[in-house]
Amino acid sequence: AAATPGVERVRLGSIEPDLLTPQEIYRLAEGCGGKLCPQFHLSLQSGCDATLRRMNRHYDTTQYRAVAEAVRKAFPGAALTTDMMVGFAGETEEDHRQSLAFAREIGFAKIHAFAYSQRPGTRAAAMEQVPKSVKEARAARAGQVAAELHEKYLRSCVGQIFPVLFEQAGEDGCFVGHAPNYMEVAAAGENLHHCLR
């Protein structure tokens, strides 16, 4: 896709960390002519190895950390985003604490945090369940960490200049689009109004 005339941005979708090796990351950085957006949505689910094993995920935090480090080396300033599940069957308070600590260590630009929902017939449904009130409390804590990390990443972008693909006009007279790192940008200007017509 990067070689297609007129294509200026290529963005990868959600990626399983066990499918992305450091060697592949460096190959992507070299082979896309600078068109691959420096934003990678690496599925995490949990930052606790014990929980990852119960989830039957095929990676651990050591492997995840290596992939994150390789991405940052190949794409300086890249935004790492992820999904984080809290309250999975059997998750202890210590498991949850480890998961949030790992999220802070990686320094995600954005986290979609959500509570585990029991599904009949699955292996996890037969495991010990976390009470709903506990899941809600953990989801709130994960949301707070997500907000803190998102603000920290945005602050790291202050003072930098990014090319922005403006996509729509907002109600307040501003125009909204995304930088290559998928951070949302709003700007005002008559020239933008003409460009979006």
trRosetta pair geometry for C-beta under 8 A, 3 or more apart (Angstrom, degrees):
i j d omega theta_ij theta_ji phi_ij phi_ji
1 4 5.6 -37 -162 2 44 120
1 7 5.8 -131 165 164 77 166
1 10 5.1 131 99 -111 117 123
2 7 6.6 -138 -128 105 26 123
2 10 5.0 -70 -76 -18 83 146
2 31 7.5 130 59 129 150 71
2 32 4.2 -151 -96 -151 166 75
2 33 5.6 158 159 34 120 103
2 35 4.4 157 -139 63 98 133
2 36 6.6 -42 -87 -52 132 79
3 7 8.0 29 63 55 23 124
3 33 7.6 117 -83 -2 60 137
4 7 4.2 58 77 1 101 128
7 10 6.7 47 157 -62 119 89
7 35 6.8 66 123 -172 88 149
8 35 6.2 -152 177 -131 32 103
9 35 6.1 -162 -110 -174 24 81
9 37 5.6 39 -166 -58 99 104
9 165 6.9 -79 -6 -42 153 145
9 180 6.6 -154 -124 -116 117 85
10 32 6.1 -121 50 -159 135 128
10 35 5.0 64 7 126 98 100
10 36 5.1 -40 75 -99 102 57
10 37 6.7 -156 79 -6 44 81
11 36 7.7 130 -91 -160 34 57
11 37 4.3 -4 -95 28 83 134
11 39 6.6 -6 -140 64 105 105
11 182 7.3 98 -135 -70 138 112
12 15 6.0 16 142 -50 127 118
12 36 7.3 19 -24 -157 98 103
12 37 7.7 -151 11 55 68 92
12 40 6.5 11 66 -119 121 71
12 41 7.5 -156 103 31 85 82
13 41 6.8 -48 167 52 39 124
14 41 4.8 -63 -102 106 59 118
14 43 5.8 61 179 -54 104 99
14 83 7.8 6 -131 -10 128 117
15 19 6.4 -135 -175 71 83 107
15 20 5.3 37 162 -36 131 135
15 40 6.4 -40 28 -171 132 93
15 41 6.5 133 15 80 78 64
15 42 5.6 -36 73 -104 95 59
15 43 6.8 -153 83 -1 40 85
16 19 4.5 71 73 6 95 111
16 20 7.4 162 83 -6 51 91
16 43 5.4 -24 -103 40 53 125
16 58 7.6 34 169 57 128 104
16 59 7.4 167 168 -13 86 131
17 20 6.0 -71 -145 44 38 100
17 42 5.1 57 -74 -170 94 109
17 43 6.6 -132 -16 61 83 72
17 44 7.6 52 -24 -88 130 56
17 59 4.9 133 83 178 107 177
17 63 6.3 130 130 123 117 98
17 64 4.9 10 166 -108 171 73
17 67 4.8 -169 -156 32 98 163
18 57 8.0 167 -20 165 128 82
18 58 4.7 -60 -2 103 172 97
18 59 4.1 -151 -58 -61 100 109
18 63 6.5 25 -93 141 75 145
20 24 5.7 -126 -155 79 58 129
20 25 6.3 70 170 -60 99 93
20 42 7.3 -102 42 -113 144 104
20 67 5.6 85 93 -145 101 126
21 24 4.8 98 54 5 77 101
21 25 7.1 -135 98 -7 43 86
21 67 7.6 -99 -128 -101 20 92
21 70 7.9 -17 150 81 42 174
22 25 5.5 -53 -150 32 36 116
22 26 6.6 32 155 -16 68 102
22 66 6.4 -77 -51 153 116 96
22 67 6.9 -139 -65 -107 70 50
22 69 8.0 -20 -102 83 116 85
22 70 3.6 -148 -121 -105 87 152
23 26 6.0 -55 -152 36 32 107
23 27 6.4 34 149 -21 64 108
24 27 5.4 -53 -147 37 35 116
24 28 6.4 40 153 -23 66 102
25 28 5.7 -52 -152 32 31 112
25 29 6.6 31 151 -20 63 105
25 67 7.2 153 -47 -155 140 70
25 70 4.6 120 57 134 154 114
25 71 5.6 -110 -147 -82 141 58
25 74 5.0 -179 143 11 99 156
25 75 8.0 -104 180 -8 103 101
26 29 5.6 -51 -149 34 35 114
26 30 6.4 25 155 -12 66 108
26 70 7.1 -84 -41 -175 85 106
26 74 5.3 -146 -95 -97 55 129
27 30 6.0 -62 -147 42 29 104
27 31 5.7 3 165 -3 67 124
28 31 6.3 -70 -128 47 22 97
28 32 5.9 11 180 -19 64 120
28 36 5.7 70 164 -72 100 177
28 74 7.3 77 70 148 90 149
29 32 7.2 -59 -132 27 13 102
29 36 7.3 -109 -99 58 41 135
29 74 3.9 -139 -48 179 150 110
29 75 6.2 -147 -102 -57 112 80
32 35 5.1 -121 156 53 95 81
32 36 3.9 55 102 -25 165 105
36 75 7.8 -96 103 -93 106 132
37 180 4.6 -163 -136 -173 83 79
37 181 7.0 178 176 -80 93 27
37 182 6.8 82 157 -42 137 89
38 75 4.2 173 -129 176 100 124
38 76 7.9 -37 -145 67 150 38
38 77 6.3 47 135 90 152 80
38 78 4.0 -124 175 -106 94 77
38 79 6.7 102 119 13 78 72
38 180 5.8 58 26 127 83 109
38 181 5.3 -29 83 -91 91 80
39 78 6.6 -178 -79 -167 32 79
39 79 4.4 -5 -114 63 84 104
39 80 8.0 -173 -153 -76 52 24
39 81 6.6 17 -176 -1 94 112
39 109 7.6 -83 -130 55 92 150
39 180 7.0 -177 -14 143 103 59
39 181 5.0 130 -65 -159 102 44
39 182 4.1 79 -118 -1 172 114
40 71 5.4 -98 23 -143 154 147
40 75 7.7 135 -23 53 116 150
40 78 6.2 19 4 166 101 128
40 79 7.5 166 25 86 58 58
40 80 5.7 -18 68 -114 91 65
40 81 7.3 174 88 30 41 72
41 81 4.7 -32 -104 79 74 99
41 82 6.6 156 -163 -85 63 40
41 83 8.0 46 -180 -21 102 84
42 64 7.1 136 147 -151 132 92
42 67 6.5 152 -134 116 148 129
42 68 6.9 -131 41 -80 165 84
42 71 7.7 -125 -44 -33 135 157
42 80 6.1 -23 18 -160 113 97
42 81 7.6 140 23 71 64 45
42 82 5.6 -33 74 -90 67 100
43 82 6.5 129 -128 -146 19 85
43 83 6.0 -14 -133 38 70 102
44 47 6.3 -4 173 -64 125 74
44 64 6.6 77 -117 -147 85 148
44 82 4.2 32 -1 -178 113 140
44 83 6.5 -177 42 66 77 53
44 84 5.8 -14 83 -86 117 76
44 103 7.6 114 137 -92 166 86
45 51 7.8 -158 124 126 96 110
45 52 6.9 120 84 -105 114 78
45 55 6.0 149 137 178 146 172
45 57 6.2 -173 52 -74 143 143
45 83 6.5 15 -75 98 53 91
45 84 6.7 124 -159 -129 11 39
45 85 5.0 -9 -159 17 70 107
45 88 7.8 47 167 -54 100 144
46 51 4.0 -90 144 100 165 130
46 52 5.4 -153 70 -60 108 74
46 55 6.7 162 13 -14 125 143
46 57 7.8 -169 39 -4 96 149
46 84 6.9 104 -87 -151 38 76
46 85 6.3 -54 -56 61 85 84
46 88 6.6 -73 -62 8 136 139
46 91 7.7 -146 -121 -106 140 122
46 95 7.4 -14 -171 167 131 101
46 99 4.9 -70 -163 -112 73 123
47 61 6.0 69 -165 -104 64 120
47 64 8.0 -128 -120 84 71 156
47 84 7.4 -17 -19 -127 93 116
47 98 6.2 -156 106 129 87 72
47 99 3.9 129 47 -144 85 50
47 100 7.0 -171 49 -13 133 17
47 101 6.9 -163 115 65 136 61
47 102 2.7 -173 179 63 131 134
47 103 5.4 -130 -32 -37 150 71
47 105 7.9 147 -164 36 141 109
47 106 7.7 -139 -110 -7 128 121
48 51 4.2 68 79 12 106 110
48 52 6.7 -179 88 -13 53 85
48 61 7.7 0 -104 -47 9 127
48 91 7.5 120 57 -133 149 93
48 95 4.3 105 164 -162 171 75
48 96 7.4 -48 -33 -58 144 20
48 98 4.2 95 -98 88 95 120
48 99 4.6 -58 -23 -59 96 85
48 102 7.2 -159 -54 -3 50 137
49 52 5.4 -53 -144 36 35 114
49 53 6.5 38 156 -21 66 101
49 60 4.9 24 -120 -151 102 105
49 61 5.6 -90 -62 0 90 102
49 98 8.0 -70 11 141 69 145
50 53 5.9 -52 -155 32 31 111
50 54 6.7 28 150 -15 63 104
50 95 5.7 -100 71 -109 115 111
51 54 5.6 -54 -150 38 37 110
51 55 6.2 34 151 -17 68 108
51 88 5.6 110 -160 61 109 132
51 90 7.5 173 -111 91 71 96
51 91 5.5 29 -104 -101 120 93
51 95 5.1 114 -47 -174 112 126
51 99 6.8 -9 31 -70 151 121
52 55 5.5 -57 -147 41 32 112
52 57 4.4 -70 -167 48 86 124
52 59 7.0 -83 -176 82 140 60
52 60 5.9 157 88 -113 152 58
52 61 7.5 -173 -12 -38 150 76
53 56 7.4 33 179 -75 35 34
53 57 7.6 -79 -68 41 23 79
54 88 6.7 147 97 129 122 123
54 89 6.7 -145 156 82 132 86
54 90 5.3 -149 -134 63 164 138
54 124 7.3 90 153 -107 96 93
54 127 7.0 76 -168 -117 121 167
55 85 8.0 127 -100 62 141 138
55 88 6.2 -37 -73 -170 103 158
55 124 7.6 14 -110 -79 56 127
56 123 7.5 68 -23 61 133 146
59 63 4.5 -122 -160 82 94 134
59 64 5.8 106 143 -54 125 85
60 63 5.4 96 51 13 64 100
60 64 7.0 -123 105 -4 33 95
61 64 5.3 -54 -141 41 36 115
61 65 6.0 43 157 -27 68 103
61 102 5.6 -97 -133 -130 131 141
62 65 5.9 -51 -148 32 27 112
62 66 6.7 27 152 -19 60 105
63 66 5.8 -54 -152 33 33 112
63 67 6.6 31 152 -17 65 104
64 67 5.8 -57 -153 36 33 110
64 68 6.3 32 152 -18 67 107
64 106 7.6 -49 136 -88 108 135
65 68 5.7 -56 -148 38 31 112
65 69 6.3 32 154 -19 66 107
65 105 7.6 -31 -110 123 111 123
65 106 7.1 -130 -108 -89 69 92
66 69 5.8 -53 -147 37 29 111
66 70 6.4 30 154 -20 63 106
67 70 5.7 -55 -148 36 31 111
67 71 6.4 35 152 -22 64 104
68 71 5.7 -52 -150 33 31 113
68 72 6.5 25 155 -15 64 107
68 80 5.8 25 -134 -112 98 160
68 106 5.3 -92 -147 -141 167 101
69 72 5.9 -58 -149 39 31 108
69 73 6.3 31 153 -20 66 107
70 73 5.7 -55 -146 36 32 111
70 74 6.2 19 159 -9 67 111
71 74 6.2 -66 -144 45 26 101
71 75 5.8 -32 175 38 67 107
71 78 5.4 -108 150 79 98 157
71 80 6.5 111 96 -84 147 108
72 75 6.8 -73 -119 68 21 69
72 76 6.9 54 179 -110 62 41
72 78 5.9 -136 -100 39 53 107
72 80 7.7 -49 -62 -39 95 121
73 76 7.7 4 -152 -70 18 70
74 78 8.0 23 78 -31 73 142
75 78 3.8 65 108 -59 113 123
77 156 7.5 -175 -136 135 86 117
77 157 7.9 104 -167 -95 114 77
77 160 7.8 129 -149 -116 152 167
77 181 6.9 -83 135 -83 93 140
78 181 6.8 179 -149 -121 38 100
79 109 3.7 -38 -155 9 92 163
79 110 7.0 28 172 5 115 96
79 153 6.5 84 -122 -178 91 142
79 181 4.1 112 -14 -178 118 98
79 182 5.9 -129 71 45 148 95
79 183 6.6 173 -74 -44 154 92
80 106 6.3 -101 100 158 146 109
80 107 7.4 86 49 88 118 67
80 108 5.3 -98 98 -121 89 64
80 109 6.0 134 51 3 47 91
81 108 6.1 95 -115 -170 35 103
81 109 5.6 -58 -70 65 79 92
81 110 4.2 -5 -120 64 105 94
81 111 7.1 -167 -158 -74 65 38
81 112 7.8 52 170 -12 100 88
81 182 7.3 -60 -22 79 142 142
82 103 7.8 -142 64 -123 135 95
82 106 8.0 30 -7 107 144 152
82 108 5.5 -90 19 -120 104 141
82 110 7.8 163 26 92 52 61
82 111 5.7 -11 68 -117 82 74
82 112 7.3 -140 108 29 42 75
83 111 7.5 129 -115 -165 18 65
83 112 4.8 -27 -110 69 71 102
83 113 7.9 158 -165 -83 51 30
83 114 7.3 -23 -168 19 95 106
84 99 6.8 134 -162 165 117 117
84 103 6.4 -7 -86 -86 153 134
84 111 5.3 -1 3 -173 119 115
84 112 7.1 162 23 79 67 49
84 113 4.8 -20 70 -106 102 74
84 114 7.6 147 82 24 54 60
84 142 5.7 -157 104 -167 128 134
84 146 7.6 -158 33 -73 130 113
85 88 5.6 67 122 -55 117 105
85 113 8.0 165 -85 -155 20 56
85 114 6.1 -29 -110 75 63 78
85 115 7.3 80 -162 -157 69 14
85 116 5.3 72 175 -69 112 82
86 91 7.2 -170 -172 122 54 168
86 96 6.3 55 -146 -126 98 106
86 99 7.3 170 -102 96 80 153
86 113 6.5 25 -14 -174 112 99
86 114 7.4 -177 23 93 81 29
86 115 5.6 -46 71 -105 86 60
86 116 6.9 -130 87 -13 36 85
86 135 6.3 145 112 -153 92 69
86 138 4.0 -169 166 124 135 115
86 139 5.2 -169 57 -74 134 62
86 141 7.8 139 -123 60 161 93
86 142 5.1 -149 -45 -25 136 145
87 91 5.9 -147 -132 50 17 138
87 96 8.0 29 -58 -91 50 121
87 115 4.8 10 38 -153 136 85
87 116 4.6 -146 93 26 83 98
87 130 4.3 -142 -157 76 81 144
87 134 6.5 142 -111 106 107 86
87 135 3.2 39 -104 -115 162 94
87 138 5.4 161 -50 58 90 138
87 139 7.1 -35 -10 -45 122 92
88 91 4.9 98 57 -37 69 119
88 116 4.4 139 -89 -66 51 151
88 124 6.8 -74 -172 -149 88 136
88 130 7.4 67 66 -2 20 127
89 116 6.9 -136 -26 139 61 156
89 118 7.5 88 -66 -101 106 91
89 124 4.3 169 10 -170 137 88
89 125 7.5 -131 -69 -71 148 17
89 127 3.6 101 154 83 133 122
89 128 6.3 135 -174 69 84 47
89 129 5.7 -48 -115 -96 83 52
89 130 7.0 -151 -108 -11 32 84
90 95 7.9 71 122 -11 73 167
90 127 5.1 -59 -36 163 106 129
90 128 5.4 94 -83 59 67 93
90 130 7.8 -80 17 -47 17 92
91 95 4.6 -134 -156 87 72 138
91 96 5.9 82 162 -55 114 88
91 116 7.8 153 -2 0 133 142
91 130 5.6 -23 54 -58 94 138
91 138 7.8 77 117 -137 137 174
92 95 4.6 108 49 1 71 101
92 96 7.1 -133 97 -2 43 85
93 96 5.6 -53 -152 36 34 113
93 97 6.3 38 149 -22 66 104
94 97 5.4 -49 -145 34 35 115
94 98 6.4 38 154 -20 65 103
95 98 5.8 -56 -153 35 29 112
95 99 6.5 32 150 -23 64 106
96 99 5.6 -53 -150 32 33 115
96 100 6.6 27 156 -13 66 104
96 138 5.2 -94 -142 -133 144 125
96 141 7.6 72 160 78 121 139
97 100 6.1 -58 -151 38 30 106
97 101 6.3 31 152 -20 65 109
98 101 5.6 -57 -146 38 31 113
98 102 6.3 32 155 -21 65 105
99 102 5.8 -54 -151 33 29 110
99 103 6.6 32 150 -21 62 104
99 142 7.8 -25 114 -101 116 111
100 103 5.5 -49 -150 32 36 115
100 104 6.6 36 152 -17 65 102
100 141 6.6 -53 -88 135 149 109
100 142 6.5 -132 -93 -100 100 69
100 145 5.2 -161 -151 -61 101 164
101 104 5.8 -54 -153 36 33 111
101 105 6.4 38 148 -24 65 104
102 105 5.3 -50 -147 33 36 115
102 106 6.4 30 156 -14 67 103
103 106 6.1 -56 -148 39 29 105
103 108 5.9 -44 -166 3 83 118
103 111 6.3 18 -155 -86 130 151
103 142 7.7 103 0 -144 168 83
103 145 5.7 81 97 141 135 135
103 146 7.8 -54 167 -76 144 64
103 149 6.9 -100 149 -47 98 156
104 107 7.0 27 179 -73 36 56
104 145 6.5 -92 -63 -159 91 116
104 149 6.9 -143 -109 -79 56 115
107 149 6.2 178 -157 -148 46 108
107 152 7.1 -97 -155 103 94 133
107 153 7.2 137 162 -74 88 96
108 111 5.0 83 101 -57 149 94
108 146 7.5 -37 86 -126 124 68
108 149 5.2 50 67 143 74 147
108 150 7.9 -22 110 -67 82 64
108 153 7.6 -65 123 -46 39 138
109 149 7.1 -143 -113 140 11 96
109 150 6.5 65 168 -117 48 59
109 153 3.9 144 -124 -160 74 172
109 181 7.1 -140 -143 162 170 110
109 182 7.9 121 109 71 142 99
109 183 7.2 -98 175 -74 131 99
110 146 7.1 40 -164 -168 45 97
110 149 7.8 -174 -78 103 21 104
110 150 5.4 55 -96 -101 64 103
110 153 7.5 -90 -39 45 65 153
110 182 7.9 -88 10 104 141 116
111 142 7.1 -117 126 167 136 93
111 145 7.2 -4 45 101 153 90
111 146 3.8 -122 61 -114 107 104
111 149 6.6 59 -9 62 113 135
111 150 7.6 -122 16 -50 75 99
112 146 7.8 105 -68 -133 14 149
113 139 6.0 154 137 -153 106 68
113 142 3.7 171 -153 125 148 118
113 143 5.3 -142 64 -69 136 61
113 145 7.8 103 -61 60 150 95
113 146 5.3 -136 -15 -37 119 140
114 139 6.7 7 -154 -129 22 116
115 135 4.2 86 -151 164 126 111
115 136 6.6 -24 -73 -77 153 45
115 138 7.2 116 -105 75 93 98
115 139 4.5 -58 -56 -64 97 131
116 124 7.7 -112 -176 156 132 145
116 130 7.2 90 54 38 122 118
116 135 6.6 -113 43 -132 78 130
118 122 7.9 -161 -168 48 59 116
118 124 7.2 -146 -127 114 69 99
118 125 5.3 102 -170 -113 94 81
118 129 6.2 -19 -75 -116 134 128
119 122 4.8 59 81 -6 97 127
119 124 7.5 56 43 66 83 107
119 125 6.1 -106 76 -62 47 117
120 125 5.6 114 -116 -138 30 164
121 125 6.5 59 35 25 27 151
122 125 4.7 111 59 -11 77 101
122 126 7.9 -149 96 -2 53 81
123 126 6.2 -61 -168 32 40 107
123 127 7.3 43 140 -28 67 103
124 127 5.4 -49 -157 21 47 118
130 134 5.1 -113 171 86 97 122
130 135 5.2 119 108 -61 115 93
130 138 7.8 -18 156 8 149 143
131 134 4.6 88 65 7 87 106
131 135 7.0 -155 95 -7 44 86
132 135 5.6 -56 -148 36 33 112
132 136 6.3 34 155 -20 67 105
133 136 5.7 -52 -149 35 32 113
133 137 6.5 32 153 -19 64 105
134 137 5.7 -53 -149 36 33 111
134 138 6.3 29 153 -16 66 107
135 138 5.8 -58 -147 40 30 109
135 139 6.2 34 154 -22 65 106
136 139 5.6 -52 -146 34 30 113
136 140 6.5 33 153 -21 62 103
137 140 5.7 -53 -153 32 32 113
137 141 6.6 30 150 -17 64 104
138 141 5.6 -52 -148 37 36 111
138 142 6.2 37 152 -19 67 105
139 142 5.6 -52 -145 38 32 111
139 143 6.2 38 152 -24 63 105
140 143 5.5 -53 -150 34 31 116
140 144 6.7 35 151 -22 63 101
141 144 5.6 -50 -153 30 34 113
141 145 6.7 32 151 -16 65 102
142 145 5.7 -53 -150 37 35 111
142 146 6.2 41 149 -23 66 105
143 146 5.4 -50 -146 34 32 116
143 147 6.4 34 154 -20 64 103
144 147 5.8 -53 -150 34 31 111
144 148 6.4 32 152 -19 64 105
145 148 5.7 -54 -149 36 33 113
145 149 6.2 27 156 -15 67 108
146 149 6.0 -60 -146 40 27 106
146 150 6.2 29 156 -22 64 109
147 150 5.7 -54 -144 35 29 112
147 151 6.4 27 158 -16 63 106
148 151 6.1 -60 -153 37 27 108
148 152 6.4 27 151 -20 64 109
149 152 5.5 -53 -147 36 33 114
149 153 6.4 33 155 -19 66 103
150 153 5.9 -54 -150 35 30 108
150 154 6.4 29 153 -17 64 106
151 154 5.7 -54 -147 38 33 111
151 155 6.3 36 154 -22 65 104
152 155 5.7 -53 -150 34 30 112
152 156 6.7 34 150 -23 62 103
153 156 5.5 -52 -155 29 36 114
153 157 7.0 34 148 -20 64 103
153 183 7.6 -160 124 -88 109 127
154 157 5.7 -57 -159 31 39 113
154 158 7.4 58 144 -41 64 87
154 183 6.5 147 -105 -147 81 136
155 158 5.6 -26 -161 -5 45 118
157 160 5.3 -87 -168 38 59 121
157 162 7.4 -15 -167 -33 115 131
157 179 7.7 150 -156 55 143 167
157 181 7.4 -153 -98 61 131 149
157 183 6.2 -108 -48 44 172 171
162 179 3.8 5 145 -137 150 121
162 180 6.5 -145 -164 16 108 85
162 181 7.2 -86 -127 14 145 99
162 183 7.8 102 43 58 175 109
162 185 7.1 -162 77 -62 123 149
163 179 7.2 123 72 -141 45 69
163 180 6.7 51 61 -32 89 102
164 177 4.7 113 164 90 98 124
164 178 6.8 165 -152 81 75 23
164 179 5.5 -46 -96 -82 76 63
164 185 4.7 -87 -122 65 138 148
164 187 7.2 126 76 0 163 132
165 177 5.0 -164 91 -176 46 123
165 178 5.8 -13 56 57 93 75
166 175 4.7 16 -157 146 131 120
166 176 6.9 122 -148 79 76 24
166 177 3.6 -103 -100 -44 38 135
166 185 7.9 -85 -89 85 76 102
166 187 7.5 -87 -94 46 123 106
166 192 5.8 -147 -147 -155 178 110
166 195 6.8 83 63 98 131 126
166 196 6.2 -83 117 -74 117 111
167 176 6.4 -47 55 98 86 73
167 177 4.9 136 -3 -108 78 75
167 178 7.1 23 -15 0 124 87
168 175 7.2 176 93 -156 35 68
168 176 5.5 -15 67 58 82 97
168 177 7.7 157 24 -72 58 66
168 196 7.4 116 -127 -153 20 140
169 173 8.0 -28 -174 -144 97 21
169 174 7.8 157 -161 92 58 37
169 175 5.5 -42 -107 -104 58 76
169 176 7.7 140 -128 15 10 81
169 193 7.1 54 -103 -115 128 72
169 196 5.9 153 -49 109 97 160
170 173 7.1 -29 79 44 87 24
170 174 4.6 0 44 69 127 81
170 175 6.6 -161 3 -93 86 19
170 176 5.2 88 -51 -26 106 110
170 186 6.4 4 -14 -137 150 116
173 188 5.7 28 124 -124 95 109
174 186 4.3 37 151 177 140 102
174 187 6.1 142 -159 68 92 17
174 188 5.0 -69 -102 -70 69 77
175 186 7.0 159 74 -152 37 58
175 187 5.8 -29 57 66 87 72
175 188 7.2 141 7 -99 79 31
175 189 7.3 -63 13 42 121 82
175 192 4.4 -137 6 149 155 138
175 193 7.3 -150 -59 -69 126 55
175 196 6.4 -165 -130 -37 130 145
176 184 6.4 -8 -167 -171 99 103
176 185 7.2 157 -151 82 51 48
176 186 5.1 -19 -96 -98 76 80
177 184 7.6 158 88 -151 26 60
177 185 5.6 -23 69 62 74 95
178 182 5.4 -12 -170 -137 126 42
178 183 6.9 142 -152 67 72 32
178 184 6.0 -45 -97 -99 71 49
178 185 6.7 146 -112 13 18 89
179 182 7.1 -72 70 -1 68 12
179 183 5.0 -3 39 55 114 86
179 185 5.6 90 -38 -30 91 125
187 192 6.4 150 96 -53 101 159
188 192 7.5 -155 180 35 21 136
189 192 4.5 91 73 0 95 104
189 193 7.2 -155 102 -11 54 82
190 193 5.3 -48 -156 26 42 118
190 194 6.9 38 151 -16 68 100
191 194 5.9 -54 -156 35 36 108
191 195 6.5 36 149 -21 67 107
192 195 5.5 -55 -148 35 36 114
192 196 6.3 26 158 -15 69 109
193 196 6.3 -65 -151 38 26 103
193 197 7.1 41 151 -39 60 99
194 197 5.9 -43 -158 7 36 118
